[in-house]
Amino acid sequence: MTVASPASLYSDLAVDATPDAPLGQETWYGIGGSADVLIRPHTIEALQILMRRCFRDGVPLRVLGSGANLLVDDDGVDGVVVKLDTPALKAVEWNADGLVERMRVFGGAQLEPLIHECSRRGLRGIEQMAGIPASLGGAIRMNAGGKFGAIGDSVDAVAVLHAHGEIRVYTRDELHFGYRETLLKDHTGATTALEGIIVWASLRMRNDDPVECRARVREIFAYKASTQPMAEASAGCMFRNPTMPDGRVESAGRLIDLAALKGRRVGGAFVSTTHGNFLAVDRGARTEDMRQLVEVVQSEVLAKFGVALRTEVVFWKRGESTTAL
């Protein structure tokens, strides 16, 4: 335990706390250092108090989702890392406010089991997220999505816990969903006025034939399996699709392919030969290997096409606070 995250922040709260917790194993890349402390709150009230205390004492606080789009620095991260995977913080209310078409899902819920359960129940609305590993809160924060749509297409309202411990509910229109961004996080990753932890979201759903729902989910999964290197240790797409000088949105993977970067390697990190926008790691790789490879790809794409690629994957390091899927 370090001075940056004293036990007095959480010792009297309903939480599970693990000092000096290895974070690499919590991510899809499986690499990186430790957190000063990893905390799993058992109640929303405990999370509120913890966040208020961290803000009061200037202790960095990060929120870890499924770890699918996260790279943790080799030296680890300071302060508190919160994981919302206890029952109260990943619950699903299937008939929120008595309305069949609307359900409330808490921020720690994982998308894949949620999608499968919705299709089993004959509920449509989030099947476009099939094959995208994420917690609901992390997915909403960056409006995660792909070829078939984004999570923002289905959001009705979002409850956000702010630094002072206050929970406020925002409508979808207030969050301004865009390509890989909301007002909770803009495309640069900068802190915004609505910065906070997503506690729950109300999703727009509709009834359909369960057989048809399951078929659609299988179709989307099959497409992803046929076009993406699912067996490699990656975090999905590393870069956002950029806007070209002529205003056209281009595939980042295509630019990386045209720059002859498939197979490029730095240490234990490499560009997939299957899909150029997938950067993967070998066993024993370091986060610094991936950081340097990202810079190589960005530099060569900029030199060849005049386009600056921005990462979708989040890099955590000491002195910064953010949220990851």
C-alpha positions in Angstrom: 0.0 0.0 0.0 1.3 3.5 -0.9 0.6 6.9 0.6 -1.4 7.6 -2.6 -4.2 5.2 -1.5 -4.4 4.9 2.3 -6.7 2.2 3.7 -8.7 4.9 5.5 -10.3 5.7 2.2 -12.2 2.4 2.2 -11.6 0.4 5.4 -15.1 1.2 6.9 -16.9 0.6 3.6 -18.7 -2.4 2.2 -16.0 -3.3 -0.3 -13.4 -5.9 -1.2 -9.9 -4.4 -1.4 -6.7 -5.9 -2.8 -3.6 -3.9 -2.2 -0.8 -4.0 -4.9 -3.2 -5.8 -7.2 -1.8 -7.2 -10.5 -3.9 -5.5 -13.3 -2.4 -7.2 -16.3 -4.4 -10.4 -15.6 -7.6 -8.2 -15.6 -7.0 -7.1 -19.2 -7.3 -8.8 -22.5 -3.7 -8.1 -23.3 -2.6 -9.7 -20.0 0.4 -7.4 -19.5 1.3 -4.5 -17.3 1.9 -3.6 -13.7 -0.1 -3.4 -10.5 -2.6 -1.0 -9.0 -1.9 0.5 -5.5 -5.3 -1.0 -4.6 -8.1 -2.6 -6.5 -11.5 -2.1 -4.9 -14.8 -3.9 -5.6 -17.7 -2.0 -4.0 -20.7 -4.1 -2.8 -23.2 -1.2 -2.9 -23.7 2.1 -4.8 -23.6 3.9 -1.5 -20.0 2.5 -0.8 -19.0 3.6 -4.3 -20.4 7.1 -3.7 -18.5 7.5 -0.5 -15.3 6.2 -1.9 -15.4 8.5 -4.9 -16.2 11.5 -2.7 -13.2 10.7 -0.4 -10.8 10.2 -3.4 -11.9 13.5 -4.8 -11.5 15.2 -1.4 -8.0 13.8 -0.9 -6.8 14.2 -4.5 -6.3 10.4 -4.9 -6.5 9.2 -8.6 -9.5 6.9 -9.3 -9.8 4.7 -12.3 -12.7 2.5 -13.3 -11.9 -0.9 -14.8 -14.5 -2.6 -17.0 -13.8 -5.9 -18.8 -10.2 -4.8 -19.6 -10.9 -5.3 -23.3 -9.5 -1.9 -24.5 -6.9 -1.4 -21.8 -3.1 -1.4 -21.6 -1.6 -0.9 -18.1 1.8 0.7 -17.8 4.7 -1.7 -16.9 5.2 0.4 -13.7 1.5 0.1 -12.8 -0.9 2.8 -11.7 -1.3 4.9 -8.6 -4.3 5.5 -6.5 -7.5 3.5 -6.6 -8.8 1.2 -9.3 -12.5 0.4 -9.0 -14.1 -2.7 -10.6 -17.9 -2.8 -10.7 -18.3 -6.6 -10.8 -20.3 -7.3 -7.5 -23.9 -8.3 -7.9 -25.5 -4.9 -7.1 -23.3 -3.1 -9.6 -23.9 -5.5 -12.5 -27.6 -6.2 -12.0 -30.2 -6.2 -14.8 -33.8 -5.0 -14.2 -35.7 -6.4 -17.1 -38.8 -4.3 -16.8 -37.7 -0.9 -15.5 -40.5 1.4 -14.5 -43.1 -1.2 -15.6 -42.3 -0.7 -19.3 -41.7 -3.8 -21.4 -39.6 -1.9 -24.0 -37.2 -0.4 -21.4 -34.8 -2.2 -19.1 -32.3 -0.9 -16.6 -28.8 -2.3 -16.6 -26.1 -1.4 -14.1 -22.7 -0.2 -15.3 -20.7 -3.3 -14.4 -22.8 -5.7 -16.4 -20.9 -7.4 -19.2 -22.3 -7.1 -22.7 -21.8 -10.6 -24.0 -24.0 -12.5 -21.4 -26.5 -9.6 -21.5 -26.8 -9.9 -25.3 -27.4 -13.7 -25.1 -30.0 -13.3 -22.4 -31.8 -10.6 -24.3 -32.0 -12.8 -27.4 -33.2 -15.7 -25.3 -36.0 -13.5 -24.0 -36.9 -12.2 -27.5 -35.7 -8.7 -26.8 -34.0 -6.7 -29.6 -32.0 -3.5 -29.2 -28.4 -4.3 -28.4 -27.6 -7.2 -30.7 -25.4 -4.8 -32.7 -22.9 -5.1 -29.9 -22.4 -8.8 -30.3 -18.7 -9.7 -30.3 -17.6 -6.5 -28.6 -16.2 -7.3 -25.2 -17.0 -4.6 -22.7 -18.9 -3.6 -19.6 -22.0 -1.6 -20.2 -20.5 1.5 -18.5 -17.3 1.5 -20.5 -19.1 0.9 -23.8 -21.5 3.8 -23.2 -18.7 6.1 -22.1 -16.9 5.8 -25.5 -20.0 4.8 -27.5 -18.4 1.5 -28.5 -19.6 -0.2 -31.6 -18.7 -1.4 -35.1 -20.1 -2.3 -38.5 -23.6 -3.1 -37.1 -24.1 0.0 -34.9 -23.1 1.4 -31.6 -24.4 1.1 -28.0 -25.6 4.7 -28.1 -28.3 3.6 -30.6 -30.1 1.8 -27.8 -29.5 4.2 -24.8 -32.5 6.0 -23.3 -30.9 7.5 -20.2 -27.7 7.2 -18.2 -27.1 7.7 -14.4 -23.7 9.2 -13.7 -21.9 9.3 -10.4 -19.9 12.6 -10.1 -16.9 13.3 -8.0 -18.8 14.9 -5.2 -20.9 11.7 -4.8 -24.0 13.0 -6.5 -25.8 10.8 -9.0 -27.5 12.6 -11.9 -29.6 11.1 -14.7 -28.9 12.3 -18.3 -31.1 11.7 -21.3 -29.5 10.3 -24.5 -29.8 13.8 -26.1 -27.8 15.3 -23.3 -24.9 12.9 -23.9 -24.5 13.7 -27.6 -23.5 10.2 -28.9 -21.0 10.4 -31.8 -18.4 8.2 -33.4 -16.5 6.7 -30.4 -17.4 9.6 -28.2 -20.0 11.1 -25.8 -20.0 14.1 -23.6 -18.6 11.7 -20.9 -15.5 11.4 -23.1 -14.5 13.3 -26.2 -12.4 11.9 -29.0 -9.2 13.2 -27.4 -9.9 11.4 -24.2 -10.0 14.7 -22.3 -12.0 15.1 -19.1 -15.4 16.7 -19.8 -18.0 18.5 -17.7 -20.0 15.2 -17.4 -17.0 13.1 -16.3 -18.0 10.4 -13.8 -18.8 6.8 -13.3 -21.8 5.3 -15.1 -23.9 3.6 -12.5 -26.8 2.4 -14.7 -28.4 3.0 -18.0 -31.9 2.5 -19.3 -32.0 0.8 -22.7 -34.6 0.9 -25.4 -35.7 -2.6 -26.3 -38.5 -4.2 -28.4 -40.1 -7.6 -28.4 -39.3 -10.0 -31.2 -39.2 -13.7 -32.0 -36.5 -15.3 -29.8 -35.4 -17.6 -32.7 -34.9 -14.6 -34.9 -33.1 -12.7 -32.2 -30.6 -15.6 -31.6 -30.1 -16.0 -35.4 -29.1 -12.3 -35.7 -26.7 -12.5 -32.8 -25.1 -15.7 -34.4 -24.8 -13.9 -37.7 -23.0 -10.9 -36.2 -20.6 -13.2 -34.2 -19.9 -15.2 -37.4 -19.0 -12.1 -39.3 -16.6 -11.0 -36.7 -15.0 -14.4 -36.4 -14.4 -14.4 -40.2 -12.8 -11.0 -40.4 -10.9 -10.5 -37.1 -8.0 -12.4 -35.4 -10.0 -13.7 -32.5 -7.3 -16.1 -31.3 -4.6 -13.4 -30.9 -4.1 -11.5 -27.6 -5.4 -8.1 -28.6 -8.0 -5.5 -27.6 -9.9 -5.3 -30.8 -9.3 -2.2 -33.0 -6.4 -0.2 -31.7 -7.3 3.0 -33.7 -10.3 5.0 -34.5 -11.2 5.3 -38.2 -9.9 8.7 -39.3 -11.4 11.4 -41.3 -9.4 12.0 -44.4 -8.5 15.5 -45.7 -11.4 15.3 -48.2 -13.9 14.6 -45.4 -14.3 10.9 -46.1 -14.1 8.5 -43.2 -11.5 5.8 -44.0 -10.8 2.4 -42.4 -7.7 2.6 -40.1 -7.0 -1.0 -40.9 -6.9 -0.3 -44.6 -4.4 2.5 -44.2 -2.2 0.3 -42.0 -2.4 -2.4 -44.7 -1.6 0.0 -47.5 1.4 1.3 -45.4 2.7 -2.3 -45.4 2.6 -2.5 -41.7 1.0 -5.9 -41.2 3.4 -8.1 -39.4 5.5 -5.2 -38.1 6.9 -6.0 -34.7 8.4 -4.2 -31.7 9.6 -6.6 -29.0 6.6 -8.8 -28.1 4.0 -6.6 -29.8 3.0 -7.0 -33.4 0.5 -5.9 -36.1 -1.8 -8.7 -36.9 -1.5 -10.2 -40.4 -5.2 -10.8 -40.5 -6.5 -7.3 -39.7 -4.2 -4.3 -39.7 -6.1 -2.5 -36.9 -5.5 -5.3 -34.5 -2.3 -4.9 -32.6 -1.5 -8.0 -30.5 1.1 -9.3 -28.1 3.1 -12.5 -27.5 3.5 -14.0 -24.0 6.1 -12.1 -22.1 5.5 -8.8 -24.0 5.7 -5.5 -22.2 3.3 -2.6 -22.4 6.2 -0.4 -23.6 6.6 -2.7 -26.6 3.0 -1.9 -27.6 3.4 1.8 -26.8 6.3 1.9 -29.2 4.6 -0.1 -31.9 1.6 2.3 -31.7 3.9 5.2 -32.3 5.6 3.4 -35.2 2.2 2.8 -36.9 1.0 6.3 -36.2 4.3 7.8 -37.6 4.3 5.8 -40.8 0.6 6.3 -41.6 1.0 10.0 -41.0 4.1 10.1 -43.3 2.3 8.2 -46.1 -1.2 9.5 -45.9 -1.0 12.7 -43.9 -3.5 11.3 -41.4 -3.0 11.2 -37.6 -4.4 7.9 -36.1 -5.9 8.2 -32.7 -6.2 5.2 -30.4 -9.4 3.6 -29.2 -7.4 1.5 -26.6 -6.7 3.3 -23.3 -3.2 3.5 -21.9 -3.1 3.7 -18.1 0.0 5.1 -16.4 0.8 6.9 -13.1 -0.6 10.4 -12.8 -3.6 9.9 -15.0 -7.2 8.9 -14.2 -9.7 7.5 -16.7 -12.1 4.7 -17.5 -11.6 1.5 -19.6 -14.0 -1.0 -21.2 
